[in-house]
């Protein structure tokens, strides 16, 4: 059980499932277990449950501690309680050496069977394979309706942000209005576009419908270049495919038409209706950067581009199959460090999808610690594991604990609805993250953000803002974070819905709005064409504000 105890400690540090007293008792139970005081550990876990911690994991750990203490009766009582409180890991019960003393007891197979039944019931209810049907170019009408119905139900009962949706959306009415479109869809691709247009009405970047992999090259192929919306105009920022360079495409050229249609008209007609992101900045990123030129690999896209010198060029641009594009278009390194004038360290963290960004930052910390100032750049960071960013922030503050974004989730109790009572919520109004690394950079720090700063990177921005460690520079962040729930759809596709609402501990919202910069700084056309990063320069200049 020791590894599981570590997981429990992490859960208690980030969850409000237990009241403060219960949380404290559970932490003491962990400490007693680790010191070998098993009877005391079992008592403390039991007290935590009595104090309001409705958590099956705690009941299971109480069973383990009681078994190690030789109290079989208490161990079986807690094992019987665990599945009622949500503990479903029958495999762990069977193999956990902490429970070995119970195996010869006639109550043992009954206890294991109880957890197995609860687990099987949960799988049938929430993880049924019914919707995992194989891909077909045209799904049966019943499959399509079932998929829409599942999407409707998962969003209706799990989506955390209905009150933030513009225009007081009637979700049930939208479902009914979409049924004819689903039945009329002539192909699986058309059907999935309908589903994407439905969730786009929620304007939430953590509610998405993803196409079946079989459709990737027919719908998600892209040219080997990147684009960006700057001052309301669309520019090529990088050309990665040598074949496109040979056609005369260059960074700094403006895209004015796509397939003969003005670029903004094309984006509004083809792309934006299926983009699910908050408006305006995050939606613009998805529309004009991530998805603008997506399409069928078999069909080139016609671009009309203007150069800075006034020249105009019409080019037929091939789209690369998805796997080939992943080779041609490089993935940024999770961590980067370069130096600006005046010994200012420019630290780039492009993803928290793994520990590498924090690991490499800490490896280079002795060098960074000598900097006159630090610009922490998370403009290209779409999120991942928030703890990765917090590890970096700890080293830049010397804090023992970070106060992080508060959160809440819907607390739907069917019987309360039957009684006419409203829906409640649960969450943590002031979670914290404990800093383990004994590092402390005391120079000025500026955080550089933008509309591609999303999810866990936004949580980092909130924690930085709460520290009052230095200025936040750039543009508002994506306004899209929260724990997503993933589920399957017919034909091999999938979807997710955000189940958690993040906000500042004082109640200020940033979902749908973004974390706001103290020093606004956006890219400019002049800077782009001159190869100058205006926002980065503004962040370096703002370091004095953090003294």
Residue pairs with C-beta under 8 A, 6 or more apart in sequence:
1 33
1 61
1 64
1 96
1 98
2 34
4 57
4 61
4 92
5 30
5 33
5 34
5 61
8 26
8 30
8 57
8 58
8 61
9 27
9 30
11 17
11 57
12 18
12 23
12 26
12 27
13 431
13 432
13 433
13 434
14 428
14 431
14 433
15 428
16 426
16 427
16 428
16 429
16 431
17 53
17 54
17 55
17 426
18 26
18 48
18 51
18 52
18 53
18 55
18 58
19 51
19 52
19 53
21 51
21 52
22 48
22 49
22 51
22 52
22 53
23 48
23 53
25 44
25 45
25 47
25 48
25 51
25 53
26 44
26 45
26 48
26 53
26 58
28 44
29 41
29 42
29 44
29 45
29 48
29 58
29 61
29 62
29 65
30 41
32 38
32 40
32 41
32 44
32 65
33 41
33 61
33 64
33 65
38 65
38 66
38 68
38 69
39 65
39 66
39 69
39 71
41 61
41 62
41 65
41 69
42 62
42 65
42 66
42 69
42 71
42 74
42 78
45 58
45 59
45 61
45 62
45 65
45 78
46 62
46 74
46 78
48 58
49 55
49 58
49 59
49 62
49 81
54 85
55 85
55 86
56 81
56 82
56 83
56 84
56 85
56 86
56 87
56 88
57 82
57 86
57 87
58 85
59 78
59 79
59 81
59 82
59 85
59 87
60 78
60 79
60 82
60 87
60 89
60 92
60 93
62 74
62 78
63 74
63 75
63 76
63 77
63 78
63 79
63 82
63 99
64 75
64 96
64 98
64 99
65 98
66 72
66 74
66 75
66 78
67 75
67 98
67 99
67 100
67 101
67 102
68 98
68 101
70 101
72 101
72 102
72 105
72 107
75 99
75 102
76 102
76 105
76 107
76 111
79 93
79 111
79 114
79 115
80 111
80 114
82 115
83 114
83 115
83 117
83 118
83 119
84 118
87 115
88 115
88 118
88 119
88 122
89 115
89 119
90 112
90 115
90 116
90 119
93 99
93 111
93 112
93 115
94 112
102 108
102 111
130 146
131 146
131 147
131 150
131 487
131 488
131 489
131 490
132 488
132 492
133 139
133 143
133 490
133 491
133 492
134 491
134 492
135 188
135 212
135 213
135 214
135 215
135 491
135 492
136 188
136 491
137 187
137 188
138 186
138 187
138 188
139 147
139 188
139 191
139 490
139 491
141 183
143 490
143 491
144 182
144 183
144 185
144 191
144 490
145 179
145 182
145 183
146 490
147 182
147 191
147 195
147 489
147 490
147 491
147 493
148 175
148 178
148 179
148 182
148 194
148 195
148 198
149 175
150 487
150 489
151 195
151 198
151 199
151 209
151 489
151 495
152 171
152 172
152 175
154 485
154 487
154 495
154 497
155 171
155 199
155 202
155 207
155 497
156 171
156 172
157 410
157 412
158 410
158 485
158 497
158 499
159 202
159 204
159 207
159 497
159 498
159 499
160 408
160 409
160 410
160 482
160 498
160 499
160 500
160 501
161 202
161 204
161 482
161 498
161 501
161 511
161 512
162 169
162 171
164 203
164 204
164 509
164 511
164 512
165 201
165 202
165 203
165 204
166 203
166 279
169 201
169 202
174 198
174 201
175 198
178 194
178 198
181 194
182 191
182 194
182 195
185 191
185 194
188 212
188 215
188 491
189 211
189 215
189 218
189 219
191 491
192 209
192 211
192 212
192 215
192 491
192 493
193 274
195 209
195 489
195 493
195 495
196 208
196 209
196 274
196 276
197 273
197 274
198 209
199 207
199 208
199 209
199 276
199 495
200 272
200 273
200 274
200 275
200 276
202 276
203 276
203 277
203 278
203 279
203 283
203 512
204 276
204 277
204 278
204 480
204 498
204 511
204 512
205 276
205 277
205 278
205 282
205 286
205 454
205 455
205 478
205 479
205 480
206 455
206 480
206 481
206 482
206 484
206 496
206 497
206 498
207 276
207 484
207 495
207 496
207 497
207 498
208 276
208 495
208 496
209 276
209 489
209 493
209 494
209 495
210 493
210 494
210 495
211 219
211 220
211 493
212 491
212 492
212 493
213 492
214 492
216 321
216 322
217 296
217 297
217 298
217 321
217 322
218 296
218 297
218 298
219 294
219 295
219 296
220 294
220 322
221 294
221 295
221 296
221 297
221 319
221 320
221 321
221 322
221 325
222 293
222 294
222 295
222 319
222 320
222 325
222 329
223 241
223 244
223 293
223 301
223 317
223 318
223 319
223 320
224 239
224 240
224 241
224 243
224 244
224 320
224 325
224 328
224 329
225 236
225 238
225 239
225 240
225 241
225 244
225 249
225 293
225 317
226 236
226 237
226 238
226 240
226 289
226 329
227 234
227 235
227 236
227 237
227 255
227 288
227 289
227 292
227 293
228 234
228 235
228 237
228 288
228 289
228 523
228 528
229 235
229 284
229 285
229 287
229 288
229 289
230 523
230 524
230 525
230 528
231 522
231 523
231 524
231 525
233 254
233 525
234 254
234 255
234 256
234 263
234 288
234 292
235 251
235 252
235 253
235 254
235 255
235 525
235 528
236 249
236 250
236 251
236 252
236 253
236 254
236 255
236 305
237 251
237 528
238 251
239 245
239 249
239 250
239 251
240 328
240 329
240 330
241 320
241 328
243 318
244 317
247 315
247 317
248 313
248 315
249 303
249 305
249 315
249 317
250 307
252 307
252 308
252 528
252 529
253 305
253 306
253 307
253 308
253 313
254 305
254 306
254 307
255 263
255 303
255 304
255 305
256 262
256 263
256 304
256 305
256 306
256 312
257 263
257 266
257 302
257 303
257 304
258 266
258 267
258 292
258 293
258 301
258 302
258 303
258 304
259 266
259 301
259 302
260 302
260 304
261 269
263 292
267 287
267 288
267 292
271 287
271 291
271 292
271 294
272 283
272 287
274 291
275 283
275 286
275 287
275 291
276 286
277 283
277 285
277 286
277 478
277 480
278 478
278 479
278 480
278 511
278 512
278 513
278 514
281 450
281 451
281 475
281 476
281 478
281 479
281 514
282 451
282 454
282 478
282 479
282 480
282 514
284 451
285 451
285 452
285 478
289 452
293 301
293 317
293 319
294 319
295 301
295 319
296 319
297 319
297 320
297 321
297 322
299 319
300 316
300 317
300 318
300 319
301 316
301 317
301 319
302 314
302 315
302 316
302 317
303 314
303 315
303 317
304 312
304 313
304 314
304 315
305 312
305 313
305 314
305 315
306 312
306 313
307 313
308 529
320 328
332 348
332 350
332 351
332 380
333 350
334 349
334 350
334 351
334 353
334 354
334 356
334 357
334 360
335 347
335 348
335 349
335 350
335 356
335 357
335 360
335 361
335 364
336 346
336 347
336 348
336 350
337 345
337 346
337 347
337 348
337 364
337 367
337 368
338 346
339 345
339 346
339 371
340 346
340 375
340 536
340 540
341 540
342 372
342 373
342 540
343 370
343 371
343 372
343 373
344 371
344 372
344 373
344 374
344 375
344 540
344 543
345 367
345 368
345 371
345 373
345 374
345 375
346 375
346 377
346 536
346 540
347 361
347 368
347 374
347 375
347 376
347 377
347 392
348 377
348 380
349 357
349 361
349 376
349 377
349 378
349 381
349 389
349 392
349 457
350 357
350 378
350 380
350 381
351 357
351 381
351 382
351 383
351 384
352 381
352 383
352 384
352 385
352 386
352 388
352 389
352 456
352 457
352 460
353 383
353 384
353 385
354 384
354 385
354 388
355 385
355 388
357 388
357 389
357 392
358 388
358 389
358 391
358 392
361 368
361 391
361 392
361 395
362 391
362 392
362 395
362 437
362 439
365 395
365 439
365 441
368 374
368 441
369 439
369 441
371 441
371 443
372 443
372 444
373 443
373 444
373 445
373 446
373 540
373 543
373 546
374 396
374 441
374 443
374 444
374 445
374 446
374 543
375 445
375 446
375 448
375 473
375 536
375 539
375 540
375 543
376 392
376 396
376 445
376 446
376 447
376 448
376 464
377 448
377 536
377 539
378 389
378 447
378 448
378 449
378 453
378 457
378 460
378 461
379 448
379 449
379 450
379 452
379 453
379 474
379 535
380 452
380 453
381 389
381 452
381 453
381 454
381 457
382 452
382 453
382 454
382 455
382 457
382 478
383 454
383 455
383 456
383 457
383 458
383 481
384 455
384 456
384 457
385 456
386 404
386 433
386 456
386 459
386 460
387 433
388 456
389 456
389 457
389 459
389 460
389 463
390 402
390 404
390 433
390 435
390 460
390 463
391 437
392 460
393 402
393 460
393 463
393 464
393 467
394 402
394 433
394 435
394 436
394 437
394 439
395 437
395 439
395 440
395 441
396 441
396 445
396 469
397 435
397 440
397 441
397 467
397 469
398 439
398 440
398 441
398 442
399 435
399 467
400 434
400 435
401 432
401 433
401 434
401 435
402 432
402 433
402 435
402 463
402 466
402 467
403 430
403 431
403 432
403 463
403 466
403 467
403 505
404 431
404 432
404 433
404 459
404 462
404 463
404 466
405 431
405 458
405 459
405 462
405 463
405 481
405 502
405 503
405 504
405 505
405 510
406 427
406 428
406 429
406 430
406 431
406 502
406 503
406 504
406 505
406 507
407 427
407 428
407 431
407 482
407 500
407 501
407 502
407 503
408 425
408 426
408 427
408 428
408 500
408 501
408 503
409 425
409 426
409 427
409 483
409 499
409 500
409 501
410 423
410 425
410 499
411 423
411 424
411 425
411 426
412 423
413 423
413 424
416 422
416 423
416 424
417 423
427 500
427 501
429 505
430 505
433 463
444 470
444 543
444 544
444 545
444 546
444 547
445 469
445 470
445 543
445 546
446 470
446 471
446 472
446 473
446 519
446 539
446 540
446 542
446 543
446 545
446 546
447 461
447 464
447 470
447 471
447 472
447 473
447 539
448 473
448 474
448 535
448 536
448 539
449 457
449 461
449 472
449 473
449 474
449 475
449 476
449 477
449 515
449 517
450 474
450 475
450 477
450 535
451 475
451 476
451 477
451 478
451 514
452 478
453 461
453 474
453 477
453 478
453 515
454 477
454 478
454 480
454 481
455 478
455 480
455 481
455 482
456 481
457 477
458 477
458 478
458 479
458 480
458 481
458 502
458 510
458 514
458 515
459 481
459 502
461 472
461 477
461 515
462 502
462 504
462 510
462 515
464 470
464 472
465 472
465 504
465 515
466 504
466 505
469 546
470 542
470 543
470 545
470 546
471 517
471 518
471 519
471 539
471 542
471 543
471 545
471 546
472 515
472 516
472 517
472 518
472 519
473 517
473 518
473 519
473 521
473 535
473 538
473 539
473 542
474 517
474 519
474 520
474 521
474 522
474 535
474 538
474 539
475 514
475 517
475 520
475 521
475 522
475 535
476 513
476 514
476 515
476 516
476 517
477 510
477 514
477 515
478 514
479 510
479 511
479 512
479 513
479 514
480 511
480 512
481 498
481 502
481 510
481 511
482 498
482 499
482 500
482 501
482 502
482 511
483 498
483 499
483 500
484 496
484 497
484 498
484 499
485 496
485 497
485 498
485 499
486 494
486 495
486 496
487 494
487 495
487 496
487 497
488 494
489 495
501 511
502 510
502 511
503 509
503 510
503 511
504 510
510 516
518 542
518 545
519 538
519 539
519 542
519 545
521 534
521 535
521 538
521 539
522 534
522 535
523 533
523 534
523 535
524 534
526 532
527 533
527 534
